Amino acid sequence: MLHVMSDAARPATTSATVTHEAGTVSTPVDTHAVRRLRIALGANELFSATTGATALIAASPLGRFFDIDDVMVRVIGLALVVFAAALVVIRRIADHAVLRAWAIAVSIADIAWVIGTIVVIASGAVSSGGAILLAAIALVVADLAAAQLYYRARSC
């Protein structure tokens, strides 16, 4: 689980310039929270890349373990690697407002993954061992989404 700071321990904010239709406005930005948001996105990137690469490399044994077609394992693995590559780009966005918007999109994707996992487990589509592993992965993904949303909310 990622470290979450109490509001009392949060450092001072700095200002960022944001241009709107009405003009340029200076808004406060908690740079510590932005840095933590980038760390949370980086953890998601690493977990997604590792899980995806593992699925691509070990598709056949994982398919047998989950009791599903190894092509499905490869498709999921490829999707995770692509998601991780997108996170590489998102994490490096300099504009705080744009980063915060992408953090919501990433968190929604993570929540959708957790819901999809619950549906797969409840349907009995995978082996019991596969269900346990999927549940563990879903817990990590839920934790990543929570950390991203937490630091996103504090980064404004």
C-alpha positions in Angstrom: 0.0 0.0 0.0 1.2 3.5 -0.8 2.0 5.9 2.0 -0.8 8.4 2.6 0.0 11.6 4.5 -2.4 13.3 6.9 -3.5 16.8 6.0 -1.5 18.2 9.0 1.7 16.8 7.5 1.1 18.2 4.0 3.6 20.8 2.9 2.8 24.3 1.6 1.5 24.8 -1.9 3.0 26.6 -4.8 1.1 28.4 -7.6 0.6 27.2 -11.1 -0.6 29.4 -13.9 -3.7 28.1 -15.7 -5.1 29.8 -18.8 -8.9 29.7 -19.3 -11.2 31.4 -21.8 -11.6 34.2 -19.2 -7.9 34.8 -18.9 -4.9 33.6 -17.0 -5.4 32.5 -13.3 -2.9 31.5 -10.7 -4.1 28.5 -8.8 -2.5 26.7 -5.8 -0.8 23.4 -6.4 0.3 21.0 -3.7 3.6 19.9 -5.3 4.1 17.1 -2.8 0.7 15.6 -3.7 1.5 16.0 -7.4 4.8 14.1 -6.9 2.9 11.4 -4.9 0.3 11.2 -7.7 3.1 10.6 -10.2 4.6 7.9 -7.8 1.2 6.2 -7.6 0.8 6.2 -11.4 4.4 4.9 -11.6 3.5 2.0 -9.3 0.5 1.3 -11.5 2.8 1.4 -14.6 5.3 -1.1 -13.0 2.6 -3.5 -11.8 0.8 -3.4 -15.2 4.0 -3.9 -17.2 5.2 -6.7 -14.9 1.8 -8.5 -14.9 1.4 -8.0 -18.7 4.8 -9.2 -19.5 4.4 -12.2 -17.3 1.1 -13.0 -19.1 2.8 -12.7 -22.5 5.8 -14.8 -21.5 3.9 -17.5 -19.6 0.6 -17.6 -21.4 0.4 -21.4 -21.8 1.0 -22.3 -18.1 -1.1 -19.4 -16.9 -3.9 -20.5 -19.3 -3.8 -24.0 -17.7 -3.7 -22.5 -14.2 -6.7 -20.3 -14.8 -8.4 -22.9 -16.9 -8.8 -20.5 -19.9 -7.5 -20.4 -23.4 -3.9 -19.1 -23.5 -4.9 -16.7 -26.4 -7.0 -14.9 -23.8 -4.1 -14.7 -21.5 -1.9 -13.2 -24.3 -4.6 -10.6 -25.2 -4.9 -9.5 -21.5 -1.1 -9.4 -21.3 -0.8 -7.3 -24.4 -3.5 -4.9 -23.1 -1.7 -4.5 -19.8 1.6 -3.7 -21.6 -0.1 -1.1 -23.7 -1.8 0.4 -20.6 1.6 0.5 -18.9 3.1 2.3 -21.9 0.3 4.9 -21.8 1.1 5.4 -18.1 4.7 6.1 -19.0 3.4 9.1 -21.1 0.7 10.2 -18.6 3.1 10.2 -15.7 5.4 12.7 -17.5 2.6 15.3 -18.3 3.8 18.6 -17.0 0.5 20.4 -16.9 -1.1 19.6 -13.5 -4.7 20.0 -14.7 -4.1 17.6 -17.6 -2.3 15.2 -15.3 -5.2 15.3 -12.9 -7.7 14.6 -15.7 -5.7 11.6 -16.9 -5.4 10.3 -13.3 -9.2 10.1 -13.2 -9.3 8.2 -16.5 -6.6 5.8 -15.2 -8.5 5.3 -12.0 -11.7 4.6 -13.8 -9.9 2.0 -15.9 -8.6 0.4 -12.7 -12.0 0.4 -11.1 -13.4 -1.2 -14.3 -10.7 -3.9 -14.0 -11.7 -4.6 -10.4 -15.4 -4.9 -11.3 -14.6 -7.1 -14.3 -12.5 -9.3 -12.0 -15.5 -9.7 -9.6 -17.7 -10.6 -12.6 -15.2 -13.2 -13.9 -14.8 -14.8 -10.4 -18.6 -14.8 -9.7 -19.3 -16.4 -13.1 -17.0 -19.3 -12.3 -15.1 -18.8 -15.6 -11.7 -19.5 -14.0 -10.3 -22.2 -11.7 -10.5 -21.8 -7.9 -6.7 -21.1 -7.8 -7.2 -18.6 -10.7 -10.0 -16.9 -8.8 -7.7 -16.5 -5.7 -4.9 -15.0 -7.8 -7.3 -12.7 -9.7 -8.7 -11.5 -6.4 -5.2 -10.7 -5.1 -4.4 -8.8 -8.3 -7.7 -6.9 -8.1 -6.9 -5.8 -4.5 -3.6 -4.4 -5.7 -5.4 -2.6 -8.6 -8.0 -1.2 -6.2 -5.2 0.1 -3.9 -3.5 1.8 -6.8 -6.8 3.4 -7.9 -7.4 4.6 -4.3 -3.9 6.1 -4.1 -4.3 7.8 -7.4 -7.6 9.3 -6.5 -6.4 10.4 -3.0 -3.3 12.2 -4.3 -5.3 13.7 -7.3 -7.8 15.2 -4.8 -5.0 16.8 -2.8 -3.0 18.0 -5.8 -5.1 21.0 -6.5 
